[in-house]
């Protein structure tokens, strides 16, 4: 097993690495199933007649729908830790996602660092995900933090 310092040094060599672009056609049925699973009854996501009379002019996907689009990042095993934790995810949205859109997600490694916590050493890895539509317009940006202990 690598030391924290070795894992950080190896991880930092991969900063800027990009994963494969993954595209998905957004379907109204997928949006409906997603909001039903969440228990979200907002008609903006499922009722075309209602949505047509909103400022959006039609059905849109809820912002959290983007988490259903896979954006892999094939990081090599850094040889540190056995426990993976989610350290948090944040998004910035720029455009609504609509049925029929083709959304492409692509992840990149932004940061690798080590910290000493009260319970021991932790490897922190931050990745970003860019979501673009079929016209290449930026829809949203996500940022996720992974922790290895």
C-alpha positions, 0 to 999 in steps of 0.5 A: 500500500502506498503512503499518503505522500506517494498517492498524492504525488502519483495522483497529481501526475493525472491532474487535467486527465479527461474521461471519455465523453458520454452522450445521452438523449433525454427522454420525457419518460426518463424524466417522469420516472426520475421525478416519480422516484423522488416523489417530486410532483412538480408539473413542470417536469411531467405535464406538457400543458402546464409547462407550456404556460411557464417561463420555460415554455415546455417540460424541463428536467429537474436540475438533479437529473444530470446525475443520471448521466454517467461521466467516467474517469478511469483513474489508475489505482493510487494504492491508498486506502480501502474506504471510498467516501463521497465528500460532496457534489455541487452544480452550476446550471446555465440552461434547462435540459429538455426532452429531446436534448442530447446531453454530453457529460465529460469528467476531468480530474481537477485536484489531488491532495492529502490531509490528516484528519482526526481519524487518520490520513485521507486522500482527497480527489476533486473532479469536474464534469461539463455537461453540454447540449447537442449544439455544444452549449454549456448546460451545467458544470458539476464538481465532486469530491471523493475521499479515500481513507 
